[in-house]
Structures are given as structure tokens and as C-alpha cells.
Amino acid sequence: MLLPPVLMAWLLMKVSGVPLVEAESAKKRAGYADYMRSTSALIPWPPRHP
């Protein structure tokens, strides 16, 4: 069944883990905002070019 992995990925990306951690990291670490724009958060895709 495909629904459980898709649901888990959506929850991680939109509700719980990723948004909270990235918001804190962007405040505390210099250059992290640039890293977020060029790197996929959960799925290992090739780098994006802003």
C-alpha cells in the first residue's frame, strides 16, 4: 500500500519535523538559508540552483 509512506512524508515535511528544525537552524546558523534553497529537505535529489 502506498498511502502510509506518502502520509508519513507529508507529515514530516509540512507538520512536524522539517519546518520546525529548519526555522531554528536558519536563525542560528549563518548561510543555512542558502543551503535550504539549494538542497532537498527529505528526498535526495540533485542540487537545485537558485
Backbone as a printed PyTorch tensor [residue, N CA C, xyz], in Angstrom:
tensor([[[ 0.8410, -1.1770,  0.0000],
         [ 0.0000,  0.0000,  0.0000],
         [ 0.8940,  1.2520,  0.0000]],

        [[ 0.5510,  2.2190, -0.7550],
         [ 1.3640,  3.4240, -0.9320],
         [ 0.9960,  4.5470,  0.0340]],

        [[-0.1760,  4.5120,  0.5870],
         [-0.6400,  5.6180,  1.4230],
         [ 0.1960,  5.8610,  2.6850]],

        [[ 0.5560,  4.8550,  3.4800],
         [ 1.3260,  5.1490,  4.7040],
         [ 2.6630,  5.8710,  4.4690]],

        [[ 3.5000,  5.4670,  3.5020],
         [ 4.7480,  6.2240,  3.3080],
         [ 4.5170,  7.6510,  2.8120]],

        [[ 3.5320,  7.8350,  1.9680],
         [ 3.2280,  9.1740,  1.4630],
         [ 2.7070, 10.0520,  2.5910]],

        [[ 1.8490,  9.5030,  3.4190],
         [ 1.3170, 10.2470,  4.5610],
         [ 2.4400, 10.6260,  5.5270]],

        [[ 3.3430,  9.7020,  5.8080],
         [ 4.4600,  9.9730,  6.7200],
         [ 5.3690, 11.0630,  6.1530]],

        [[ 5.6650, 11.0090,  4.8700],
         [ 6.4980, 12.0400,  4.2440],
         [ 5.8180, 13.4010,  4.3260]],

        [[ 4.5210, 13.4450,  4.0700],
         [ 3.7850, 14.7130,  4.1400],
         [ 3.8030, 15.2710,  5.5630]],

        [[ 3.5850, 14.4140,  6.5450],
         [ 3.6070, 14.8700,  7.9360],
         [ 4.9800, 15.4200,  8.3230]],

        [[ 6.0330, 14.7520,  7.9160],
         [ 7.3780, 15.2350,  8.2270],
         [ 7.6860, 16.5570,  7.5420]],

        [[ 7.2670, 16.6860,  6.2940],
         [ 7.6050, 17.8790,  5.5140],
         [ 6.7550, 19.0980,  5.8770]],

        [[ 5.5080, 18.9040,  6.2510],
         [ 4.5990, 20.0350,  6.4330],
         [ 4.1710, 20.2930,  7.8690]],

        [[ 4.1550, 19.2800,  8.7050],
         [ 3.5480, 19.4370, 10.0160],
         [ 4.5740, 19.4230, 11.1490]],

        [[ 5.4120, 18.4220, 11.1980],
         [ 6.2120, 18.2630, 12.4070],
         [ 7.6730, 18.6450, 12.2300]],

        [[ 8.5040, 17.7110, 11.8770],
         [ 9.9470, 17.8390, 11.9660],
         [10.6120, 18.9180, 11.1540]],

        [[10.5380, 18.8540,  9.8630],
         [11.3570, 19.6930,  8.9830],
         [11.1020, 21.1880,  9.1590]],

        [[ 9.8700, 21.6720,  9.1350],
         [ 9.6880, 23.1280,  9.2580],
         [10.2140, 23.7010, 10.5750]],

        [[10.0070, 22.9770, 11.6670],
         [10.4650, 23.4750, 12.9670],
         [11.9840, 23.5100, 13.0550]],

        [[12.6310, 22.4530, 12.6250],
         [14.0890, 22.3780, 12.7050],
         [14.7340, 23.3800, 11.7610]],

        [[14.2160, 23.5030, 10.5500],
         [14.8160, 24.4420,  9.5950],
         [14.6280, 25.8860, 10.0200]],

        [[13.5080, 26.2120, 10.6260],
         [13.2990, 27.5870, 11.0830],
         [14.3120, 27.9550, 12.1660]],

        [[14.5260, 27.0720, 13.1140],
         [15.5110, 27.3290, 14.1740],
         [16.9280, 27.3870, 13.6160]],

        [[17.2550, 26.4730, 12.7050],
         [18.6050, 26.4440, 12.1420],
         [18.8870, 27.6870, 11.3070]],

        [[17.8850, 28.1770, 10.5920],
         [18.0740, 29.3750,  9.7780],
         [18.3800, 30.5930, 10.6510]],

        [[17.8020, 30.6180, 11.8470],
         [18.0650, 31.7330, 12.7590],
         [19.4650, 31.6520, 13.3590]],

        [[19.9230, 30.4460, 13.6640],
         [21.1610, 30.2660, 14.4250],
         [22.4170, 30.1240, 13.5710]],

        [[22.2930, 29.6260, 12.3650],
         [23.4800, 29.3080, 11.5570],
         [23.5890, 30.2300, 10.3450]],

        [[24.7300, 30.8370, 10.2020],
         [24.9630, 31.7020,  9.0480],
         [25.0490, 30.8420,  7.7820]],

        [[24.3680, 31.2470,  6.7250],
         [24.4280, 30.5400,  5.4570],
         [23.4470, 29.3780,  5.3320]],

        [[22.7070, 29.0810,  6.3960],
         [21.7970, 27.9370,  6.3350],
         [20.6100, 28.2010,  5.4110]],

        [[20.1860, 29.4420,  5.2950],
         [19.0860, 29.7740,  4.3860],
         [19.4810, 29.4660,  2.9340]],

        [[20.7170, 29.7550,  2.5650],
         [21.2000, 29.4170,  1.2230],
         [21.2410, 27.9090,  1.0290]],

        [[21.6670, 27.1940,  2.0560],
         [21.7140, 25.7330,  1.9950],
         [20.3060, 25.1550,  1.7900]],

        [[19.3170, 25.7020,  2.4930],
         [17.9370, 25.2140,  2.3480],
         [17.4100, 25.4420,  0.9340]],

        [[17.7750, 26.5740,  0.3290],
         [17.2920, 26.8560, -1.0340],
         [17.8960, 25.9230, -2.0680]],

        [[19.0860, 25.3850, -1.8140],
         [19.7580, 24.5680, -2.8220],
         [19.6980, 23.0690, -2.5550]],

        [[19.1280, 22.6580, -1.4150],
         [19.1390, 21.2490, -1.0380],
         [17.7250, 20.7630, -0.7550]],

        [[17.4150, 19.5630, -1.2330],
         [16.1300, 18.9460, -0.9530],
         [16.0590, 18.5660,  0.5230]],

        [[14.8980, 18.7430,  1.1250],
         [14.7660, 18.5140,  2.5590],
         [14.6950, 17.0400,  2.9320]],

        [[14.0160, 16.2280,  2.1640],
         [13.7970, 14.8490,  2.5760],
         [14.2570, 13.8340,  1.5390]],

        [[14.0280, 14.1120,  0.2830],
         [14.3640, 13.1770, -0.7890],
         [15.6970, 13.6060, -1.3940]],

        [[16.6640, 12.7030, -1.5310],
         [17.9860, 13.0710, -2.0480],
         [18.0030, 13.3190, -3.5690]],

        [[17.5230, 14.4670, -3.9870],
         [17.5490, 14.8950, -5.3850],
         [18.8830, 15.5530, -5.6880]],

        [[19.2120, 15.7330, -6.9550],
         [20.4090, 16.5390, -7.2960],
         [20.2320, 17.9750, -6.7890]],

        [[21.3200, 18.6880, -6.5470],
         [21.2200, 20.0640, -6.0240],
         [20.4460, 20.9780, -6.9620]],

        [[19.6860, 21.8790, -6.3560],
         [18.9590, 22.9130, -7.1080],
         [19.8580, 24.1350, -7.2290]],

        [[19.6840, 24.8770, -8.2810],
         [20.4500, 26.1070, -8.4810],
         [19.4760, 27.2710, -8.4200]],

        [[19.5840, 28.1140, -7.3570],
         [18.6280, 29.2300, -7.2090],
         [18.7700, 30.2790, -8.2660]]])
